[in-house]
Structure formats: C-alpha cells, structure tokens
C-alpha cells in the first residue's frame, strides 16, 4: 500500500510541476518568454559509453535547445551554450568506486575536461556564483543527479529530464535569462513551485531537501 501511495505522490508532484510550468509560459508575455524557467528536470546527459562515473558526456539543456560548454569570458562564469555536442563533462566520485554506475541523489563532483577543473558553487553574492576548482576536495562533491528514486541507477544513456542539484546551494541549476550565460537557480525564479517540489523530493527520498 505504501508503495502505491508513493507512486501516486510522485506522479502527482511531477504532474503539478509540468502543469505549473505550462501555465506560466502561456501567461507570460512574448517578450518575457525566454526569461521564464522550466521545471528543474530540463537536462539531458549523453554519455559516450555507459552511464558511469568518469565516463565523459555532453550536457544538453532541453529548454535552451543547446549544449553547455566551457568558454572563457572576460566576466561571469566561463560557460556558454552551443548547438553542437561535446563530451567534455564527467562525474567523479569522491569516495572511491570510479566507473561505478551513476545513481540518483548520490554526491558527485562535476568535472570539465576542456578546462581540467571541477565546477562548484562559490557562494559569491553576485551572479549564479558558479566557479572552478583545480584540485578535487571532499567539499567539491556537491552535485546530485535527480529525477528518479534515490539510490536507483540513472539508466541507459541518454539520461533525460534530469535535475542538477547543488548540495551547497541547496537548489537546482536551470536555464533562465541572465547576463552572460543563461543559468540561474530554480528557487530564485518567480514561477518556481516550492511546495510541489518539496513533495516530489520527499516522495523520491532525496536528501537534503531544497531550501
């Protein structure tokens, strides 16, 4: 019975998030349509092999319709959306088990092969506060793939409708307009559905919850 209720809770939460997103975009003026964020589950990961740690993948954003690449900038985060795929990202485990399957809600570091650094949340008071770390530290394992039951394997590539959660920020990275690269944190967008997201996180067994 609890399993049935859990599935119903998950389906209900996902459905509400999708409806809320659709309504917000329909109601938004055309000039503001690009600034409207989608639900957090807007990433697609195209692995060059099995869906495992240390296997390179291309990171595609469904809402932007392009791939996220490293790109040096004179200011802001060194990232850019481009129309072609490049397997420049990979997840790294901080606690051993390299090349083990990527699982939902496990703590991982996000490494970029083009810059040979780890993408991290810096906590700066401006912009999206994303930065880079040259040396892997335990605190750099601050990313989680969400979208399926906690502990379940992410499945075969491509992994669709994935959510990128940052444990330091306690929020989801999403595509939304910003000067520089169009990346924001989901809860900072005006159409974020906080209550439904919390229900989804609890139903999926995620920890920590967004705050």
FIKOLZA-1660 file (N, C-alpha, C; in steps of 0.1 Angstrom, whole numbers, plus 5000, padded with zeros to 4 digits):
% residues 211
   i   px   py   pz ch aa at
   1 5008 4988 5000  A  X  N
   1 5000 5000 5000  A  X CA
   1 5009 5013 5000  A  X  C
   2 5019 5012 5008  A  X  N
   2 5028 5024 5009  A  X CA
   2 5035 5026 4996  A  X  C
   3 5038 5015 4989  A  X  N
   3 5045 5017 4976  A  X CA
   3 5035 5023 4966  A  X  C
   4 5023 5019 4966  A  X  N
   4 5013 5025 4957  A  X CA
   4 5011 5040 4960  A  X  C
   5 5010 5043 4973  A  X  N
   5 5009 5057 4976  A  X CA
   5 5021 5066 4972  A  X  C
   6 5033 5059 4974  A  X  N
   6 5045 5066 4970  A  X CA
   6 5045 5069 4955  A  X  C
   7 5040 5060 4947  A  X  N
   7 5040 5062 4932  A  X CA
   7 5029 5073 4929  A  X  C
   8 5018 5073 4936  A  X  N
   8 5008 5083 4933  A  X CA
   8 5013 5097 4937  A  X  C
   9 5021 5097 4948  A  X  N
   9 5026 5110 4952  A  X CA
   9 5036 5116 4942  A  X  C
  10 5044 5107 4937  A  X  N
  10 5054 5111 4927  A  X CA
  10 5047 5115 4914  A  X  C
  11 5038 5108 4910  A  X  N
  11 5031 5111 4897  A  X CA
  11 5023 5125 4899  A  X  C
  12 5017 5127 4911  A  X  N
  12 5010 5139 4913  A  X CA
  12 5019 5151 4913  A  X  C
  13 5031 5150 4920  A  X  N
  13 5040 5161 4921  A  X CA
  13 5046 5164 4907  A  X  C
  14 5050 5154 4900  A  X  N
  14 5055 5156 4886  A  X CA
  14 5045 5163 4877  A  X  C
  15 5032 5158 4878  A  X  N
  15 5022 5164 4870  A  X CA
  15 5019 5178 4874  A  X  C
  16 5019 5182 4886  A  X  N
  16 5017 5196 4891  A  X CA
  16 5028 5205 4886  A  X  C
  17 5041 5200 4887  A  X  N
  17 5052 5208 4882  A  X CA
  17 5051 5211 4867  A  X  C
  18 5047 5201 4859  A  X  N
  18 5046 5202 4845  A  X CA
  18 5035 5212 4841  A  X  C
  19 5023 5211 4848  A  X  N
  19 5012 5220 4846  A  X CA
  19 5016 5234 4849  A  X  C
  20 5022 5236 4861  A  X  N
  20 5026 5249 4865  A  X CA
  20 5035 5256 4856  A  X  C
  21 5044 5248 4850  A  X  N
  21 5054 5254 4840  A  X CA
  21 5046 5258 4828  A  X  C
  22 5037 5249 4823  A  X  N
  22 5030 5252 4811  A  X CA
  22 5021 5265 4812  A  X  C
  23 5015 5266 4824  A  X  N
  23 5006 5277 4826  A  X CA
  23 5014 5290 4827  A  X  C
  24 5026 5290 4834  A  X  N
  24 5034 5302 4835  A  X CA
  24 5039 5306 4821  A  X  C
  25 5042 5297 4812  A  X  N
  25 5047 5301 4799  A  X CA
  25 5036 5306 4790  A  X  C
  26 5024 5301 4792  A  X  N
  26 5013 5305 4784  A  X CA
  26 5009 5320 4788  A  X  C
  27 5009 5322 4801  A  X  N
  27 5005 5335 4806  A  X CA
  27 5016 5346 4804  A  X  C
  28 5028 5342 4802  A  X  N
  28 5039 5352 4801  A  X CA
  28 5038 5359 4788  A  X  C
  29 5041 5372 4788  A  X  N
  29 5042 5380 4775  A  X CA
  29 5053 5374 4767  A  X  C
  30 5051 5376 4754  A  X  N
  30 5061 5370 4744  A  X CA
  30 5075 5376 4747  A  X  C
  31 5076 5388 4750  A  X  N
  31 5089 5394 4753  A  X CA
  31 5096 5388 4765  A  X  C
  32 5088 5382 4774  A  X  N
  32 5094 5377 4786  A  X CA
  32 5095 5361 4785  A  X  C
  33 5091 5355 4774  A  X  N
  33 5090 5341 4773  A  X CA
  33 5104 5334 4776  A  X  C
  34 5114 5341 4771  A  X  N
  34 5128 5335 4773  A  X CA
  34 5132 5335 4788  A  X  C
  35 5127 5345 4795  A  X  N
  35 5131 5346 4809  A  X CA
  35 5123 5336 4818  A  X  C
  36 5113 5330 4813  A  X  N
  36 5105 5320 4821  A  X CA
  36 5113 5307 4822  A  X  C
  37 5116 5303 4835  A  X  N
  37 5123 5290 4836  A  X CA
  37 5114 5278 4835  A  X  C
  38 5119 5267 4831  A  X  N
  38 5112 5255 4830  A  X CA
  38 5112 5248 4844  A  X  C
  39 5107 5236 4845  A  X  N
  39 5109 5228 4857  A  X CA
  39 5123 5225 4859  A  X  C
  40 5128 5220 4871  A  X  N
  40 5142 5217 4872  A  X CA
  40 5147 5205 4863  A  X  C
  41 5137 5197 4859  A  X  N
  41 5141 5185 4851  A  X CA
  41 5143 5188 4837  A  X  C
  42 5153 5196 4833  A  X  N
  42 5154 5201 4820  A  X CA
  42 5168 5197 4813  A  X  C
  43 5175 5188 4820  A  X  N
  43 5188 5184 4815  A  X CA
  43 5188 5171 4808  A  X  C
  44 5196 5169 4798  A  X  N
  44 5198 5156 4792  A  X CA
  44 5213 5153 4791  A  X  C
  45 5217 5141 4796  A  X  N
  45 5231 5138 4796  A  X CA
  45 5234 5126 4786  A  X  C
  46 5242 5129 4777  A  X  N
  46 5245 5120 4766  A  X CA
  46 5259 5114 4768  A  X  C
  47 5260 5103 4774  A  X  N
  47 5273 5097 4778  A  X CA
  47 5279 5090 4765  A  X  C
  48 5292 5091 4765  A  X  N
  48 5300 5085 4754  A  X CA
  48 5301 5069 4755  A  X  C
  49 5296 5064 4767  A  X  N
  49 5296 5050 4769  A  X CA
  49 5285 5047 4779  A  X  C
  50 5288 5038 4789  A  X  N
  50 5278 5035 4799  A  X CA
  50 5276 5047 4808  A  X  C
  51 5265 5048 4815  A  X  N
  51 5262 5059 4824  A  X CA
  51 5269 5056 4837  A  X  C
  52 5282 5060 4837  A  X  N
  52 5290 5057 4849  A  X CA
  52 5299 5069 4852  A  X  C
  53 5304 5069 4865  A  X  N
  53 5313 5079 4869  A  X CA
  53 5326 5078 4860  A  X  C
  54 5332 5090 4857  A  X  N
  54 5344 5090 4849  A  X CA
  54 5342 5087 4834  A  X  C
  55 5330 5086 4830  A  X  N
  55 5327 5084 4816  A  X CA
  55 5322 5098 4810  A  X  C
  56 5329 5104 4800  A  X  N
  56 5325 5117 4795  A  X CA
  56 5311 5117 4789  A  X  C
  57 5305 5129 4790  A  X  N
  57 5292 5131 4785  A  X CA
  57 5290 5145 4780  A  X  C
  58 5280 5147 4771  A  X  N
  58 5276 5160 4766  A  X CA
  58 5264 5164 4775  A  X  C
  59 5263 5177 4779  A  X  N
  59 5253 5182 4787  A  X CA
  59 5244 5191 4779  A  X  C
  60 5231 5186 4777  A  X  N
  60 5222 5193 4768  A  X CA
  60 5210 5199 4777  A  X  C
  61 5206 5211 4774  A  X  N
  61 5195 5217 4781  A  X CA
  61 5183 5217 4772  A  X  C
  62 5172 5211 4776  A  X  N
  62 5160 5209 4768  A  X CA
  62 5154 5223 4765  A  X  C
  63 5154 5232 4775  A  X  N
  63 5147 5245 4773  A  X CA
  63 5156 5254 4764  A  X  C
  64 5169 5254 4766  A  X  N
  64 5177 5263 4758  A  X CA
  64 5178 5257 4744  A  X  C
  65 5178 5243 4743  A  X  N
  65 5179 5237 4730  A  X CA
  65 5194 5236 4725  A  X  C
  66 5203 5238 4734  A  X  N
  66 5218 5237 4731  A  X CA
  66 5225 5230 4742  A  X  C
  67 5238 5228 4739  A  X  N
  67 5247 5221 4749  A  X CA
  67 5255 5231 4757  A  X  C
  68 5258 5227 4769  A  X  N
  68 5266 5236 4778  A  X CA
  68 5280 5232 4777  A  X  C
  69 5288 5243 4773  A  X  N
  69 5303 5241 4771  A  X CA
  69 5310 5250 4780  A  X  C
  70 5323 5247 4782  A  X  N
  70 5332 5256 4788  A  X CA
  70 5336 5267 4778  A  X  C
  71 5336 5279 4782  A  X  N
  71 5340 5290 4773  A  X CA
  71 5345 5302 4782  A  X  C
  72 5358 5306 4780  A  X  N
  72 5364 5316 4787  A  X CA
  72 5356 5330 4785  A  X  C
  73 5354 5337 4795  A  X  N
  73 5347 5350 4794  A  X CA
  73 5355 5361 4802  A  X  C
  74 5354 5373 4797  A  X  N
  74 5361 5384 4805  A  X CA
  74 5354 5387 4819  A  X  C
  75 5342 5382 4820  A  X  N
  75 5335 5384 4833  A  X CA
  75 5324 5373 4834  A  X  C
  76 5320 5370 4846  A  X  N
  76 5310 5359 4848  A  X CA
  76 5316 5345 4847  A  X  C
  77 5307 5336 4847  A  X  N
  77 5310 5322 4846  A  X CA
  77 5315 5317 4833  A  X  C
  78 5326 5310 4832  A  X  N
  78 5332 5306 4819  A  X CA
  78 5324 5294 4813  A  X  C
  79 5312 5297 4809  A  X  N
  79 5303 5287 4803  A  X CA
  79 5296 5294 4791  A  X  C
  80 5291 5286 4782  A  X  N
  80 5284 5291 4770  A  X CA
  80 5275 5279 4764  A  X  C
  81 5263 5282 4760  A  X  N
  81 5255 5273 4753  A  X CA
  81 5259 5273 4738  A  X  C
  82 5261 5261 4732  A  X  N
  82 5264 5260 4718  A  X CA
  82 5256 5249 4712  A  X  C
  83 5254 5249 4699  A  X  N
  83 5245 5240 4692  A  X CA
  83 5251 5226 4690  A  X  C
  84 5263 5223 4693  A  X  N
  84 5269 5210 4690  A  X CA
  84 5273 5203 4703  A  X  C
  85 5273 5190 4702  A  X  N
  85 5276 5182 4714  A  X CA
  85 5291 5180 4715  A  X  C
  86 5296 5180 4728  A  X  N
  86 5310 5178 4731  A  X CA
  86 5310 5171 4744  A  X  C
  87 5317 5159 4744  A  X  N
  87 5318 5151 4756  A  X CA
  87 5329 5156 4765  A  X  C
  88 5326 5168 4771  A  X  N
  88 5336 5174 4780  A  X CA
  88 5333 5174 4795  A  X  C
  89 5322 5168 4798  A  X  N
  89 5318 5167 4813  A  X CA
  89 5319 5153 4817  A  X  C
  90 5322 5151 4830  A  X  N
  90 5321 5138 4836  A  X CA
  90 5319 5139 4851  A  X  C
  91 5312 5129 4857  A  X  N
  91 5310 5129 4871  A  X CA
  91 5322 5121 4878  A  X  C
  92 5326 5126 4889  A  X  N
  92 5337 5120 4897  A  X CA
  92 5332 5117 4911  A  X  C
  93 5335 5105 4915  A  X  N
  93 5331 5101 4929  A  X CA
  93 5343 5105 4938  A  X  C
  94 5340 5110 4950  A  X  N
  94 5350 5115 4959  A  X CA
  94 5353 5104 4969  A  X  C
  95 5346 5093 4969  A  X  N
  95 5348 5082 4979  A  X CA
  95 5351 5069 4973  A  X  C
  96 5358 5069 4962  A  X  N
  96 5362 5056 4955  A  X CA
  96 5350 5052 4946  A  X  C
  97 5352 5040 4940  A  X  N
  97 5342 5035 4932  A  X CA
  97 5341 5041 4918  A  X  C
  98 5353 5046 4913  A  X  N
  98 5353 5052 4900  A  X CA
  98 5348 5042 4889  A  X  C
  99 5341 5046 4880  A  X  N
  99 5335 5039 4869  A  X CA
  99 5323 5031 4874  A  X  C
 100 5318 5033 4886  A  X  N
 100 5306 5027 4891  A  X CA
 100 5294 5035 4885  A  X  C
 101 5282 5028 4884  A  X  N
 101 5271 5035 4878  A  X CA
 101 5267 5048 4885  A  X  C
 102 5262 5057 4877  A  X  N
 102 5257 5070 4883  A  X CA
 102 5243 5067 4889  A  X  C
 103 5241 5070 4902  A  X  N
 103 5229 5068 4908  A  X CA
 103 5222 5081 4912  A  X  C
 104 5209 5081 4912  A  X  N
 104 5202 5093 4916  A  X CA
 104 5204 5097 4931  A  X  C
 105 5207 5109 4933  A  X  N
 105 5209 5115 4946  A  X CA
 105 5222 5111 4953  A  X  C
 106 5232 5106 4946  A  X  N
 106 5245 5104 4952  A  X CA
 106 5253 5116 4950  A  X  C
 107 5262 5119 4959  A  X  N
 107 5270 5131 4959  A  X CA
 107 5282 5129 4949  A  X  C
 108 5284 5138 4939  A  X  N
 108 5294 5137 4929  A  X CA
 108 5300 5150 4926  A  X  C
 109 5312 5149 4921  A  X  N
 109 5319 5162 4916  A  X CA
 109 5316 5162 4901  A  X  C
 110 5315 5174 4896  A  X  N
 110 5313 5176 4882  A  X CA
 110 5325 5182 4875  A  X  C
 111 5332 5174 4867  A  X  N
 111 5345 5178 4861  A  X CA
 111 5343 5182 4846  A  X  C
 112 5350 5192 4842  A  X  N
 112 5350 5197 4828  A  X CA
 112 5364 5194 4822  A  X  C
 113 5364 5186 4812  A  X  N
 113 5377 5182 4805  A  X CA
 113 5383 5194 4798  A  X  C
 114 5376 5203 4793  A  X  N
 114 5381 5214 4785  A  X CA
 114 5390 5224 4793  A  X  C
 115 5386 5225 4806  A  X  N
 115 5393 5234 4815  A  X CA
 115 5401 5226 4825  A  X  C
 116 5399 5213 4826  A  X  N
 116 5405 5205 4836  A  X CA
 116 5403 5209 4850  A  X  C
 117 5391 5213 4853  A  X  N
 117 5387 5218 4866  A  X CA
 117 5373 5213 4870  A  X  C
 118 5370 5214 4882  A  X  N
 118 5357 5210 4888  A  X CA
 118 5348 5222 4889  A  X  C
 119 5335 5221 4884  A  X  N
 119 5326 5232 4886  A  X CA
 119 5320 5231 4899  A  X  C
 120 5320 5242 4907  A  X  N
 120 5315 5243 4920  A  X CA
 120 5307 5256 4923  A  X  C
 121 5299 5255 4933  A  X  N
 121 5292 5267 4938  A  X CA
 121 5301 5275 4948  A  X  C
 122 5304 5288 4945  A  X  N
 122 5313 5296 4952  A  X CA
 122 5307 5303 4964  A  X  C
 123 5294 5306 4963  A  X  N
 123 5288 5314 4974  A  X CA
 123 5290 5329 4973  A  X  C
 124 5294 5333 4961  A  X  N
 124 5295 5348 4959  A  X CA
 124 5282 5355 4959  A  X  C
 125 5281 5368 4963  A  X  N
 125 5268 5375 4964  A  X CA
 125 5263 5380 4950  A  X  C
 126 5270 5377 4939  A  X  N
 126 5265 5382 4926  A  X CA
 126 5264 5370 4916  A  X  C
 127 5256 5372 4906  A  X  N
 127 5255 5362 4895  A  X CA
 127 5250 5349 4900  A  X  C
 128 5253 5338 4892  A  X  N
 128 5249 5325 4897  A  X CA
 128 5260 5318 4906  A  X  C
 129 5271 5325 4908  A  X  N
 129 5281 5321 4918  A  X CA
 129 5288 5308 4915  A  X  C
 130 5288 5304 4902  A  X  N
 130 5295 5292 4898  A  X CA
 130 5309 5295 4895  A  X  C
 131 5318 5286 4899  A  X  N
 131 5332 5288 4897  A  X CA
 131 5339 5275 4895  A  X  C
 132 5352 5275 4896  A  X  N
 132 5360 5263 4893  A  X CA
 132 5370 5260 4904  A  X  C
 133 5373 5247 4905  A  X  N
 133 5383 5242 4915  A  X CA
 133 5393 5233 4908  A  X  C
 134 5406 5236 4909  A  X  N
 134 5416 5228 4902  A  X CA
 134 5419 5214 4909  A  X  C
 135 5418 5214 4922  A  X  N
 135 5421 5201 4929  A  X CA
 135 5408 5196 4935  A  X  C
 136 5406 5183 4934  A  X  N
 136 5394 5177 4939  A  X CA
 136 5395 5176 4955  A  X  C
 137 5385 5183 4961  A  X  N
 137 5384 5183 4975  A  X CA
 137 5370 5176 4979  A  X  C
 138 5369 5171 4991  A  X  N
 138 5357 5165 4995  A  X CA
 138 5345 5174 4994  A  X  C
 139 5347 5187 4996  A  X  N
 139 5337 5197 4995  A  X CA
 139 5332 5199 4981  A  X  C
 140 5340 5195 4971  A  X  N
 140 5337 5197 4957  A  X CA
 140 5326 5187 4952  A  X  C
 141 5324 5176 4960  A  X  N
 141 5313 5166 4957  A  X CA
 141 5300 5172 4961  A  X  C
 142 5296 5182 4954  A  X  N
 142 5284 5190 4957  A  X CA
 142 5273 5189 4947  A  X  C
 143 5273 5180 4938  A  X  N
 143 5263 5178 4928  A  X CA
 143 5256 5165 4929  A  X  C
 144 5243 5165 4926  A  X  N
 144 5235 5153 4926  A  X CA
 144 5226 5153 4914  A  X  C
 145 5225 5141 4907  A  X  N
 145 5216 5140 4896  A  X CA
 145 5202 5135 4903  A  X  C
 146 5192 5142 4900  A  X  N
 146 5179 5138 4905  A  X CA
 146 5169 5137 4893  A  X  C
 147 5158 5130 4896  A  X  N
 147 5148 5127 4886  A  X CA
 147 5142 5113 4887  A  X  C
 148 5149 5104 4895  A  X  N
 148 5144 5091 4897  A  X CA
 148 5145 5088 4912  A  X  C
 149 5141 5077 4916  A  X  N
 149 5142 5073 4931  A  X CA
 149 5156 5073 4936  A  X  C
 150 5158 5079 4948  A  X  N
 150 5171 5080 4954  A  X CA
 150 5177 5066 4955  A  X  C
 151 5190 5065 4950  A  X  N
 151 5197 5052 4950  A  X CA
 151 5196 5044 4938  A  X  C
 152 5186 5046 4930  A  X  N
 152 5184 5039 4917  A  X CA
 152 5194 5043 4907  A  X  C
 153 5198 5034 4898  A  X  N
 153 5208 5038 4888  A  X CA
 153 5201 5047 4878  A  X  C
 154 5208 5056 4872  A  X  N
 154 5203 5066 4862  A  X CA
 154 5198 5060 4849  A  X  C
 155 5202 5047 4847  A  X  N
 155 5198 5040 4835  A  X CA
 155 5207 5042 4823  A  X  C
 156 5201 5039 4811  A  X  N
 156 5209 5040 4799  A  X CA
 156 5210 5054 4794  A  X  C
 157 5221 5057 4787  A  X  N
 157 5222 5070 4781  A  X CA
 157 5214 5071 4768  A  X  C
 158 5208 5082 4765  A  X  N
 158 5209 5095 4773  A  X CA
 158 5199 5095 4785  A  X  C
 159 5204 5102 4795  A  X  N
 159 5195 5103 4807  A  X CA
 159 5187 5116 4805  A  X  C
 160 5174 5115 4804  A  X  N
 160 5165 5126 4801  A  X CA
 160 5158 5131 4813  A  X  C
 161 5154 5144 4812  A  X  N
 161 5146 5150 4823  A  X CA
 161 5154 5150 4836  A  X  C
 162 5167 5151 4836  A  X  N
 162 5175 5151 4848  A  X CA
 162 5175 5165 4855  A  X  C
 163 5176 5165 4868  A  X  N
 163 5177 5177 4876  A  X CA
 163 5191 5177 4882  A  X  C
 164 5197 5189 4881  A  X  N
 164 5211 5191 4886  A  X CA
 164 5210 5198 4899  A  X  C
 165 5212 5191 4911  A  X  N
 165 5210 5197 4924  A  X CA
 165 5224 5200 4930  A  X  C
 166 5226 5212 4936  A  X  N
 166 5238 5215 4942  A  X CA
 166 5236 5215 4957  A  X  C
 167 5243 5207 4964  A  X  N
 167 5241 5205 4979  A  X CA
 167 5246 5217 4987  A  X  C
 168 5255 5225 4982  A  X  N
 168 5259 5237 4989  A  X CA
 168 5249 5248 4988  A  X  C
 169 5244 5250 4976  A  X  N
 169 5234 5260 4973  A  X CA
 169 5220 5255 4978  A  X  C
 170 5218 5242 4978  A  X  N
 170 5205 5235 4981  A  X CA
 170 5195 5240 4971  A  X  C
 171 5198 5239 4958  A  X  N
 171 5189 5244 4948  A  X CA
 171 5193 5237 4935  A  X  C
 172 5184 5239 4925  A  X  N
 172 5186 5232 4912  A  X CA
 172 5191 5242 4901  A  X  C
 173 5201 5238 4893  A  X  N
 173 5206 5247 4883  A  X CA
 173 5196 5246 4871  A  X  C
 174 5192 5257 4866  A  X  N
 174 5182 5257 4855  A  X CA
 174 5186 5268 4845  A  X  C
 175 5181 5267 4833  A  X  N
 175 5182 5277 4822  A  X CA
 175 5172 5288 4824  A  X  C
 176 5177 5300 4826  A  X  N
 176 5168 5312 4826  A  X CA
 176 5177 5324 4823  A  X  C
 177 5172 5334 4818  A  X  N
 177 5180 5345 4813  A  X CA
 177 5188 5351 4824  A  X  C
 178 5201 5354 4820  A  X  N
 178 5210 5362 4829  A  X CA
 178 5221 5367 4819  A  X  C
 179 5226 5379 4823  A  X  N
 179 5236 5385 4815  A  X CA
 179 5248 5375 4816  A  X  C
 180 5254 5372 4805  A  X  N
 180 5265 5362 4804  A  X CA
 180 5259 5349 4799  A  X  C
 181 5260 5338 4807  A  X  N
 181 5254 5325 4804  A  X CA
 181 5240 5324 4811  A  X  C
 182 5231 5319 4804  A  X  N
 182 5217 5319 4809  A  X CA
 182 5215 5307 4819  A  X  C
 183 5220 5309 4830  A  X  N
 183 5219 5299 4841  A  X CA
 183 5215 5306 4854  A  X  C
 184 5205 5301 4861  A  X  N
 184 5201 5306 4874  A  X CA
 184 5198 5294 4883  A  X  C
 185 5194 5297 4895  A  X  N
 185 5189 5287 4905  A  X CA
 185 5174 5287 4905  A  X  C
 186 5168 5276 4905  A  X  N
 186 5154 5274 4903  A  X CA
 186 5146 5282 4913  A  X  C
 187 5149 5282 4926  A  X  N
 187 5141 5289 4936  A  X CA
 187 5142 5304 4934  A  X  C
 188 5151 5309 4927  A  X  N
 188 5152 5324 4925  A  X CA
 188 5143 5329 4914  A  X  C
 189 5138 5319 4906  A  X  N
 189 5129 5323 4895  A  X CA
 189 5115 5325 4901  A  X  C
 190 5107 5334 4895  A  X  N
 190 5094 5338 4900  A  X CA
 190 5083 5328 4898  A  X  C
 191 5086 5318 4890  A  X  N
 191 5075 5308 4888  A  X CA
 191 5078 5294 4894  A  X  C
 192 5089 5294 4903  A  X  N
 192 5092 5282 4910  A  X CA
 192 5081 5277 4919  A  X  C
 193 5078 5264 4918  A  X  N
 193 5067 5258 4926  A  X CA
 193 5074 5251 4938  A  X  C
 194 5076 5258 4949  A  X  N
 194 5083 5253 4960  A  X CA
 194 5076 5241 4967  A  X  C
 195 5063 5243 4969  A  X  N
 195 5056 5233 4977  A  X CA
 195 5056 5219 4970  A  X  C
 196 5053 5220 4957  A  X  N
 196 5052 5208 4949  A  X CA
 196 5066 5201 4948  A  X  C
 197 5076 5209 4947  A  X  N
 197 5090 5204 4946  A  X CA
 197 5094 5197 4959  A  X  C
 198 5090 5202 4970  A  X  N
 198 5092 5196 4983  A  X CA
 198 5085 5182 4984  A  X  C
 199 5073 5182 4979  A  X  N
 199 5066 5169 4979  A  X CA
 199 5073 5159 4971  A  X  C
 200 5078 5163 4959  A  X  N
 200 5085 5154 4950  A  X CA
 200 5098 5149 4956  A  X  C
 201 5105 5158 4963  A  X  N
 201 5118 5154 4969  A  X CA
 201 5115 5144 4980  A  X  C
 202 5105 5146 4988  A  X  N
 202 5102 5136 4999  A  X CA
 202 5098 5123 4993  A  X  C
 203 5089 5123 4983  A  X  N
 203 5084 5111 4977  A  X CA
 203 5096 5103 4971  A  X  C
 204 5106 5110 4965  A  X  N
 204 5117 5103 4959  A  X CA
 204 5128 5099 4969  A  X  C
 205 5127 5104 4981  A  X  N
 205 5137 5100 4991  A  X CA
 205 5149 5108 4991  A  X  C
 206 5148 5121 4986  A  X  N
 206 5160 5129 4984  A  X CA
 206 5165 5135 4997  A  X  C
 207 5178 5137 4999  A  X  N
 207 5183 5144 5010  A  X CA
 207 5197 5151 5006  A  X  C
 208 5199 5164 5009  A  X  N
 208 5190 5172 5016  A  X CA
 208 5179 5178 5007  A  X  C
 209 5168 5183 5013  A  X  N
 209 5158 5190 5006  A  X CA
 209 5162 5203 5002  A  X  C
 210 5156 5209 4991  A  X  N
 210 5159 5222 4987  A  X CA
 210 5154 5232 4998  A  X  C
 211 5161 5243 4999  A  X  N
 211 5157 5252 5010  A  X CA
 211 5158 5267 5005  A  X  C
% end
